[in-house]
Amino acid sequence: MPRPDIKDERREQILDAFEVCVARYGVEGATLAKTAEVAGLARPLVRHNVGNRDALLAALVARYLERSRASLDTMIAALPAEDRMLTAIDWLFEPNSADAHLVQVASALIMASADDQALAAEMRDWVNSFVARFGQLVADDFPDAAPANVSAVAAGITGIYFNIEALTPLGDVGALAASSKRAAIMLIESLKASR
């Protein structure tokens, strides 16, 4: 069996290190020097295997968004045939389900979007796709609901979920998460009441 390409392994090692730096220092503070230090490599090896800082950021964003979308796809594929959105809410608001490191990466990318219109467009597409996927789940569960109500419920649940995720690095937000989960369920129940 052929050995995996060392360049691919090295690239992943560098992207992992850059991700750690972005989580710790934000996008602006995640320098090539810090990335090389975290990766345990010489700085020229970082440039050789990934490129300059812009190439490194582009690769990290692409990887982060791909993994996020794949995770959502996996969750949606595992949902039952009925009451899909209620099950999704149970899973999303499960205590300790959030990965604080990934939350910090997402937050850093969103903050950096203020100064980078291309990054802002990618992050908006990611959020809009997330809302649209939730909207489809809600529409599947409530086929007779008005499209505007389906959109509002999907956006509301997404906002509640992203908010509680963003607070995960604080630790011990269990009570707030439980109330947030209840608020998301109330949004779903508002569609039941309108049947």
C-alpha positions in Angstrom: 0.0 0.0 0.0 1.5 3.4 -0.9 2.4 5.8 1.9 0.3 8.9 2.2 1.8 11.9 0.6 3.9 13.7 3.2 2.9 17.1 1.7 -0.8 16.3 2.5 0.1 15.3 6.0 2.2 18.4 6.5 -0.5 20.6 5.1 -3.0 19.2 7.6 -0.5 19.7 10.4 -0.1 23.3 9.4 -3.8 23.9 9.0 -4.4 22.4 12.5 -1.8 24.7 13.9 -3.2 27.7 12.1 -6.7 26.8 13.4 -5.3 26.7 17.0 -3.8 30.2 16.4 -7.0 31.6 15.0 -8.9 30.3 18.0 -6.4 31.7 20.4 -5.4 35.0 18.8 -8.1 35.7 16.2 -7.4 35.9 12.5 -5.2 39.0 12.7 -3.1 37.6 15.5 -2.6 34.2 13.8 0.7 34.9 12.1 2.9 32.5 10.1 5.5 32.7 12.9 3.0 31.6 15.5 1.6 28.9 13.2 5.0 27.5 12.6 5.7 27.5 16.3 2.5 25.6 17.1 3.1 23.2 14.2 6.7 22.6 15.4 8.0 23.6 11.9 10.3 26.2 10.5 8.4 29.1 9.0 9.7 28.4 5.4 8.1 25.0 5.6 4.7 26.6 6.3 5.0 28.8 3.2 6.3 25.9 1.1 3.5 23.6 2.0 0.5 26.0 2.2 1.7 29.3 0.8 1.4 32.8 2.2 -0.9 33.9 5.0 -3.8 34.6 2.6 -3.5 31.1 1.1 -3.4 29.7 4.7 -6.5 31.6 5.6 -8.3 30.6 2.5 -7.5 26.9 3.1 -8.6 27.1 6.7 -11.9 28.7 5.8 -12.6 26.1 3.1 -11.8 23.3 5.5 -13.9 24.8 8.3 -16.9 25.3 6.1 -16.6 21.9 4.5 -16.4 20.2 7.9 -19.3 22.2 9.2 -21.5 21.4 6.3 -20.6 17.7 6.5 -21.4 17.7 10.2 -24.9 19.2 9.4 -25.4 16.7 6.6 -24.6 13.8 8.9 -27.0 15.1 11.6 -29.8 15.6 9.1 -29.3 12.1 7.6 -29.7 10.6 11.0 -33.0 12.3 11.9 -36.1 10.2 12.1 -38.9 10.5 9.5 -41.2 12.5 11.8 -40.7 15.4 14.1 -37.4 15.9 12.6 -36.9 19.5 13.8 -37.8 18.6 17.4 -35.1 15.8 17.3 -32.6 18.2 15.8 -33.3 20.7 18.6 -32.7 17.9 21.2 -29.4 17.1 19.6 -28.3 20.7 19.0 -29.0 21.8 22.6 -27.6 18.7 24.2 -25.4 19.7 27.1 -21.7 19.6 26.3 -22.3 19.0 22.6 -20.6 22.2 21.5 -16.9 22.2 20.7 -15.5 25.4 22.3 -12.5 25.4 20.0 -14.6 25.3 16.9 -16.9 28.0 18.3 -13.8 30.2 18.8 -12.7 29.6 15.3 -16.1 30.5 13.9 -16.3 33.6 16.1 -12.8 34.7 14.9 -13.8 34.2 11.2 -17.0 36.1 11.7 -15.1 39.0 13.4 -12.5 39.1 10.6 -15.4 39.4 8.1 -15.8 43.0 9.1 -12.6 43.8 7.2 -12.7 41.1 4.5 -15.7 41.3 2.2 -14.8 38.0 0.5 -14.7 36.2 3.9 -17.9 38.0 4.9 -19.6 36.6 1.7 -18.4 33.1 2.5 -19.6 33.3 6.1 -23.0 34.7 5.1 -23.4 31.9 2.6 -22.6 29.4 5.4 -25.2 31.0 7.7 -27.8 31.3 5.0 -27.3 27.6 4.0 -27.7 26.6 7.7 -31.0 28.5 7.9 -32.2 27.1 4.6 -31.5 23.5 5.7 -33.4 24.1 9.0 -36.2 25.8 7.0 -36.5 22.6 4.9 -36.7 20.5 8.1 -39.4 22.8 9.4 -41.3 22.7 6.1 -41.1 18.9 6.0 -42.6 18.7 9.5 -45.2 21.4 8.8 -46.1 21.2 5.0 -49.1 23.4 5.5 -47.4 26.2 7.3 -47.0 29.5 5.6 -43.6 29.9 4.0 -43.0 33.2 5.9 -43.7 31.4 9.2 -41.4 28.5 8.2 -38.6 31.0 7.4 -39.2 32.9 10.7 -39.1 29.8 12.8 -35.9 28.5 11.0 -34.2 31.8 11.5 -35.3 32.0 15.1 -34.0 28.6 16.0 -30.7 29.2 14.1 -30.3 32.5 16.0 -31.0 30.9 19.4 -28.6 28.0 18.6 -25.8 30.2 17.3 -26.1 32.4 20.4 -25.8 29.6 22.9 -22.9 28.1 20.9 -21.1 31.5 20.9 -21.4 31.5 24.7 -20.0 28.0 25.2 -16.4 29.2 25.9 -17.8 30.8 29.0 -18.4 27.4 30.5 -21.4 26.4 32.7 -24.2 27.9 30.5 -26.4 24.9 31.2 -29.3 26.9 32.6 -29.2 29.3 29.7 -29.0 26.4 27.2 -32.0 24.7 28.7 -34.0 27.9 28.5 -32.8 28.5 24.9 -33.8 25.0 24.0 -37.3 25.6 25.4 -37.5 28.9 23.4 -36.6 26.9 20.2 -39.3 24.3 21.0 -41.8 27.1 21.6 -41.1 28.4 18.0 -41.9 24.9 16.7 -45.1 24.8 18.8 -46.2 28.1 17.3 -46.5 26.3 14.0 -48.6 23.5 15.6 -50.9 26.1 17.0 -51.4 27.6 13.5 -52.6 24.3 12.0 
